[in-house]
């Protein structure tokens, strides 16, 4: 009982919650990193909680109290309340469903976008400015990934099965995803920005554009090329470049746009643009385009013809400062698992030979297994 009262006795019943946690941590002789390890949350979260910049989830609050030998009420008292909505980016007006995740000590709300790439129930709803938060224990156990991988759902399901946590996938092109990562609005970004053997490679581009040391976790080497409808009776790229062939373009800054430039050269850019690989396939199936750049998986899923143009390395990028975060450790473990590698190898155009390799920027180059 004396131990349970330590938070009030050592820090004072009227001190702020963050100060109580800091005092208890120091009383135990622990660093922020040590408390984070014991509570299974990120060090950035501990830092933010101690300065009252982050209200911990129910799960995190219980873990902190247990580690420090205190009750939740002793640590947080009556001051603990739900944090206000802090959007990762502005939502549309009206009714907005959202997911919540803790990133670098902040709990951000992510407006749910269509089409959905993650099959998780939403954490709350904002209706005409009124927040109706339904879940409070998910932010510290949610990893947010921005990428264009049409097989991201496979990784999401394996992440949930193996780690017991959840991964929310936000559909973005490679450079848009990298920008979100640089701004601290996602945990990881999926990129494919050059052909295999090209210079600079993914790591070189990340070094130049991210502005901080990072890890690149290899997901797969995949095939990118041109999907097209078979009624044109052509088997060559030259045949697909005839004036009567209608192309659907790719978003500026995407890896597919780089492949498109390689194919089209100085020819006029397509008038219409698809935002992702499956968008290209849908444009072709619906009949308002004849050809477009995507990965083989999206083309074969749609029953289209495909001409391979190049192989690309698809990597997940995360800040090196996040390497000890439980969610980052979990995603590395999942990607390296035999079950995920086996499932990935069954997909058309995905080569898992180097899946799970980890390379660091801002340090000596090389892969870590």
VMD Tcl script that draws the C-alpha trace (Angstrom):
set ca {
  {0.00 0.00 0.00}
  {2.85 2.35 0.79}
  {4.20 1.78 -2.71}
  {0.81 2.52 -4.25}
  {0.74 5.90 -2.53}
  {4.21 6.91 -3.72}
  {2.97 9.00 -6.64}
  {0.97 11.27 -4.36}
  {3.55 11.37 -1.58}
  {6.63 12.01 -3.71}
  {5.13 14.29 -6.35}
  {2.26 15.86 -4.44}
  {-1.42 15.34 -5.04}
  {-1.78 18.68 -6.78}
  {1.13 18.30 -9.25}
  {0.38 17.77 -12.89}
  {0.22 14.15 -14.19}
  {3.35 14.45 -16.31}
  {5.36 15.66 -13.36}
  {4.13 12.75 -11.22}
  {5.25 10.26 -13.88}
  {8.64 11.95 -14.20}
  {9.17 11.97 -10.44}
  {8.22 8.30 -10.16}
  {10.50 7.40 -13.04}
  {13.44 9.20 -11.44}
  {12.65 7.61 -8.08}
  {13.10 4.23 -9.75}
  {16.32 5.42 -11.35}
  {15.05 4.84 -14.89}
  {15.67 6.79 -18.06}
  {12.77 7.65 -20.37}
  {13.96 4.88 -22.70}
  {13.88 2.34 -19.86}
  {10.35 3.30 -18.81}
  {9.25 3.16 -22.46}
  {10.70 -0.35 -22.78}
  {8.99 -1.58 -19.63}
  {5.62 -0.05 -20.58}
  {5.96 -1.13 -24.25}
  {5.42 2.38 -25.61}
  {7.76 4.69 -27.52}
  {10.34 6.88 -25.79}
  {8.85 9.87 -27.62}
  {5.48 9.06 -26.04}
  {7.01 9.00 -22.54}
  {8.67 12.36 -23.21}
  {5.42 13.89 -24.45}
  {3.40 12.49 -21.53}
  {5.85 13.93 -19.01}
  {5.40 17.45 -20.37}
  {1.62 16.96 -20.68}
  {1.72 17.20 -24.46}
  {0.17 13.74 -24.86}
  {-2.74 12.18 -22.99}
  {-1.95 8.45 -22.88}
  {-4.43 5.84 -23.97}
  {-6.12 3.66 -21.37}
  {-3.73 0.82 -22.22}
  {-0.66 3.05 -21.93}
  {-1.89 4.59 -18.66}
  {-2.42 1.13 -17.13}
  {1.03 -0.02 -18.29}
  {2.73 3.08 -16.84}
  {0.93 2.70 -13.53}
  {1.87 -0.98 -13.29}
  {5.53 -0.31 -14.13}
  {5.78 2.49 -11.57}
  {3.89 0.63 -8.84}
  {1.10 3.20 -8.68}
  {-2.61 3.32 -9.36}
  {-3.89 5.11 -12.45}
  {-5.76 7.60 -10.28}
  {-2.59 8.37 -8.29}
  {-0.70 9.17 -11.49}
  {-3.39 10.96 -13.45}
  {-6.01 11.94 -10.88}
  {-9.03 13.83 -12.06}
  {-6.99 15.79 -14.59}
  {-6.89 12.91 -17.10}
  {-9.34 13.59 -19.89}
  {-9.79 12.83 -23.55}
  {-7.45 14.71 -25.87}
  {-8.99 17.02 -28.48}
  {-9.01 15.99 -32.13}
  {-5.72 16.82 -33.81}
  {-6.00 16.04 -37.52}
  {-3.10 14.57 -39.46}
  {-4.46 16.63 -42.38}
  {-7.68 18.63 -42.83}
  {-10.78 16.43 -43.21}
  {-13.69 17.12 -45.50}
  {-16.71 18.87 -44.05}
  {-19.71 17.09 -42.56}
  {-19.49 13.60 -41.06}
  {-15.92 12.30 -40.85}
  {-14.86 8.90 -39.53}
  {-11.28 8.60 -38.31}
  {-8.56 6.37 -36.95}
  {-6.20 7.52 -34.20}
  {-2.49 6.86 -33.77}
  {0.34 8.16 -31.61}
  {3.29 9.47 -33.63}
  {6.33 11.07 -32.02}
  {4.43 11.87 -28.84}
  {1.27 13.20 -30.49}
  {-2.09 11.50 -30.96}
  {-3.24 12.28 -34.50}
  {-6.61 11.58 -36.07}
  {-6.59 10.27 -39.64}
  {-9.68 10.92 -41.78}
  {-10.79 7.66 -43.37}
  {-10.48 7.89 -47.14}
  {-12.07 5.95 -49.95}
  {-11.27 3.48 -51.31}
  {-10.45 1.79 -48.01}
  {-7.18 -0.12 -47.80}
  {-7.63 -1.15 -44.15}
  {-10.57 -3.14 -42.80}
  {-10.62 -1.82 -39.24}
  {-13.54 -0.20 -37.48}
  {-13.16 3.54 -37.06}
  {-12.11 5.00 -33.69}
  {-14.50 7.91 -33.76}
  {-16.65 10.27 -35.78}
  {-16.79 14.03 -36.06}
  {-20.25 15.31 -37.00}
  {-20.59 19.03 -37.61}
  {-17.64 19.74 -35.34}
  {-18.71 17.41 -32.50}
  {-16.25 14.62 -31.73}
  {-17.64 11.19 -30.85}
  {-14.55 9.19 -29.90}
  {-15.36 5.52 -29.32}
  {-11.88 4.00 -28.76}
  {-9.20 5.16 -26.33}
  {-6.75 2.28 -26.25}
  {-5.64 2.10 -29.88}
  {-3.28 5.08 -30.62}
  {-0.14 3.56 -29.09}
  {-0.83 0.22 -30.83}
  {-1.50 1.60 -34.31}
  {1.13 1.88 -37.03}
  {0.35 4.23 -39.93}
  {1.84 3.43 -43.33}
  {1.52 5.61 -46.44}
  {2.15 3.74 -49.69}
  {0.77 2.69 -53.07}
  {1.35 -1.06 -52.72}
  {-1.73 -2.92 -54.03}
  {-0.74 -5.84 -51.76}
  {-0.65 -3.72 -48.59}
  {-3.71 -5.55 -47.29}
  {-1.63 -8.73 -47.08}
  {0.89 -6.99 -44.83}
  {-1.92 -5.48 -42.75}
  {-3.47 -8.87 -42.04}
  {-0.14 -10.48 -41.18}
  {0.78 -7.55 -38.93}
  {-2.45 -7.97 -36.97}
  {-2.10 -11.74 -36.75}
  {1.54 -11.81 -35.64}
  {1.86 -8.64 -33.53}
  {-1.67 -8.25 -32.14}
  {-1.55 -4.58 -33.18}
  {-3.08 -2.88 -36.18}
  {-1.68 -1.14 -39.23}
  {-3.59 1.60 -41.02}
  {-2.66 2.09 -44.69}
  {-3.00 5.52 -46.28}
  {-2.92 5.46 -50.08}
  {-0.18 7.82 -51.33}
  {2.43 7.95 -54.10}
  {6.08 7.41 -53.17}
  {7.07 11.05 -52.83}
  {3.80 12.06 -51.18}
  {4.36 9.27 -48.64}
  {7.94 10.38 -48.05}
  {6.72 13.95 -47.46}
  {4.24 12.75 -44.82}
  {7.04 10.85 -43.11}
  {9.31 13.91 -43.11}
  {6.49 15.93 -41.53}
  {5.95 13.35 -38.79}
  {2.44 12.44 -39.94}
  {3.00 8.72 -40.59}
  {5.28 6.07 -39.09}
  {6.48 4.66 -42.40}
  {6.43 5.42 -46.12}
  {6.48 2.91 -48.97}
  {8.62 4.00 -51.93}
  {9.75 2.70 -55.33}
  {11.53 5.58 -57.03}
  {14.00 4.00 -59.44}
  {14.71 0.91 -61.50}
  {16.91 -1.76 -59.98}
  {20.51 -0.64 -60.39}
  {19.53 2.98 -60.97}
  {21.34 5.88 -59.33}
  {20.42 7.28 -56.97}
  {18.66 4.24 -55.56}
  {15.89 4.38 -52.95}
  {18.40 4.85 -50.12}
  {20.13 7.70 -51.95}
  {16.83 9.45 -52.61}
  {15.81 9.08 -48.94}
  {19.16 10.47 -47.80}
  {18.67 13.50 -50.02}
  {14.98 14.19 -49.41}
  {14.08 13.03 -45.89}
  {16.57 15.18 -44.00}
  {17.20 12.69 -41.17}
  {18.71 9.20 -40.74}
  {16.31 6.46 -41.75}
  {15.92 2.74 -42.17}
  {14.77 1.12 -45.42}
  {13.06 -2.23 -44.94}
  {12.91 -4.23 -48.17}
  {9.43 -5.54 -48.96}
  {9.96 -6.95 -52.44}
  {11.42 -6.47 -55.87}
  {8.47 -6.07 -58.19}
  {7.73 -5.73 -61.91}
  {6.41 -2.47 -63.26}
  {5.33 -1.96 -66.84}
  {2.38 -1.26 -69.10}
  {-1.06 -2.80 -68.68}
  {-3.25 -2.77 -71.79}
  {-6.41 -4.22 -73.25}
  {-5.81 -7.16 -75.58}
  {-8.05 -6.04 -78.42}
  {-5.24 -3.87 -79.78}
  {-3.38 -7.00 -80.87}
  {0.08 -5.70 -80.05}
  {2.88 -7.25 -78.05}
  {5.39 -4.39 -78.18}
  {5.77 -1.04 -76.46}
  {6.18 0.60 -79.85}
  {2.76 -0.64 -80.82}
  {1.27 0.89 -77.67}
  {2.79 4.27 -78.53}
  {0.70 4.68 -81.68}
  {-1.36 7.90 -81.69}
  {-4.73 6.14 -81.46}
  {-3.83 4.42 -78.15}
  {-5.31 6.33 -75.21}
  {-3.07 6.39 -72.15}
  {-3.99 7.00 -68.53}
  {-1.23 8.88 -66.73}
  {0.30 8.54 -63.28}
  {0.48 11.05 -60.45}
  {3.42 13.47 -60.38}
  {6.05 12.33 -57.89}
  {5.03 8.68 -58.01}
  {7.40 5.86 -58.81}
  {5.13 4.88 -61.70}
  {5.54 8.36 -63.17}
  {9.28 7.71 -63.43}
  {8.56 4.53 -65.38}
  {6.04 6.43 -67.53}
  {8.71 9.02 -68.42}
  {11.04 6.22 -69.43}
  {8.39 4.87 -71.82}
  {6.82 8.04 -73.24}
  {9.94 10.18 -73.44}
  {9.08 13.56 -74.96}
  {5.59 12.56 -76.04}
  {2.64 14.58 -74.65}
  {1.53 13.53 -71.18}
  {-1.83 11.74 -70.83}
  {-4.76 14.04 -70.07}
  {-6.24 11.83 -67.36}
  {-4.31 10.64 -64.31}
  {-4.85 7.63 -62.03}
  {-3.81 7.94 -58.40}
  {-2.68 4.35 -57.91}
  {-1.97 1.03 -59.62}
  {-5.48 -0.33 -59.30}
  {-6.83 2.97 -60.61}
  {-4.96 2.32 -63.86}
  {-6.44 -1.17 -64.11}
  {-9.95 0.16 -63.45}
  {-9.55 2.84 -66.13}
  {-8.60 0.17 -68.65}
  {-11.37 -2.23 -67.65}
  {-13.99 0.53 -67.83}
  {-12.91 1.35 -71.38}
  {-11.92 5.01 -71.08}
  {-8.21 4.24 -71.50}
  {-6.21 1.66 -73.47}
  {-2.85 1.57 -71.67}
  {-1.17 2.76 -68.49}
  {1.73 2.11 -66.13}
  {1.21 -0.12 -63.08}
  {2.70 -3.15 -61.35}
  {2.07 -6.62 -62.73}
  {-0.14 -7.60 -59.78}
  {-2.75 -4.92 -60.54}
  {-2.75 -5.82 -64.23}
  {-3.19 -9.56 -63.74}
  {-5.85 -9.10 -61.05}
  {-7.88 -7.14 -63.62}
  {-7.37 -9.71 -66.39}
  {-5.34 -7.32 -68.55}
  {-2.30 -7.85 -70.76}
  {1.04 -6.71 -69.36}
  {4.43 -5.74 -70.80}
  {7.20 -5.66 -68.21}
  {9.43 -2.58 -68.46}
  {11.61 -2.71 -65.37}
  {12.12 -4.17 -61.92}
  {11.98 -1.90 -58.88}
  {12.82 -2.31 -55.21}
  {9.86 -1.47 -52.98}
  {10.98 -0.37 -49.49}
  {9.31 0.80 -46.30}
  {11.10 3.85 -44.88}
  {11.01 4.91 -41.22}
  {12.98 7.43 -39.16}
  {15.98 5.90 -37.37}
  {14.79 7.59 -34.18}
  {11.77 5.23 -34.27}
  {13.78 2.00 -34.49}
  {12.99 1.00 -30.89}
  {9.27 1.77 -31.14}
  {7.32 -1.48 -30.54}
  {5.37 -0.97 -33.76}
  {8.50 -0.58 -35.88}
  {10.07 -3.61 -34.23}
  {6.86 -5.49 -34.98}
  {6.72 -4.57 -38.66}
  {10.32 -5.69 -39.13}
  {9.51 -9.00 -37.43}
  {6.40 -9.50 -39.58}
  {8.14 -8.72 -42.88}
  {10.88 -11.20 -42.00}
  {8.43 -13.94 -41.00}
  {8.37 -17.08 -43.19}
  {4.57 -16.87 -43.52}
  {4.61 -13.33 -44.98}
  {7.52 -14.07 -47.31}
  {5.74 -17.19 -48.56}
  {2.47 -15.34 -49.21}
  {4.31 -12.46 -50.90}
  {6.12 -14.87 -53.21}
  {2.77 -16.18 -54.47}
  {1.82 -12.77 -55.87}
  {2.38 -12.08 -59.59}
  {5.45 -9.91 -60.13}
  {6.68 -9.92 -56.49}
  {10.14 -11.37 -55.79}
  {10.78 -11.87 -52.04}
  {14.43 -12.89 -52.35}
  {15.63 -9.86 -50.32}
  {12.46 -9.30 -48.30}
  {13.35 -8.21 -44.76}
  {16.77 -6.71 -45.57}
  {17.32 -3.51 -43.60}
  {19.52 -0.66 -44.80}
  {20.31 2.56 -42.94}
  {20.92 6.05 -44.29}
  {23.08 8.55 -42.43}
  {25.43 5.72 -41.42}
  {27.74 3.37 -43.26}
  {25.86 1.74 -46.12}
  {24.91 -1.91 -46.06}
  {22.13 -4.29 -45.18}
  {21.37 -5.74 -41.78}
  {19.54 -9.06 -41.47}
}
mol new
graphics top color blue
foreach p $ca { graphics top sphere $p radius 0.5 }
foreach p [lrange $ca 0 end-1] q [lrange $ca 1 end] { graphics top cylinder $p $q radius 0.2 }
display resetview
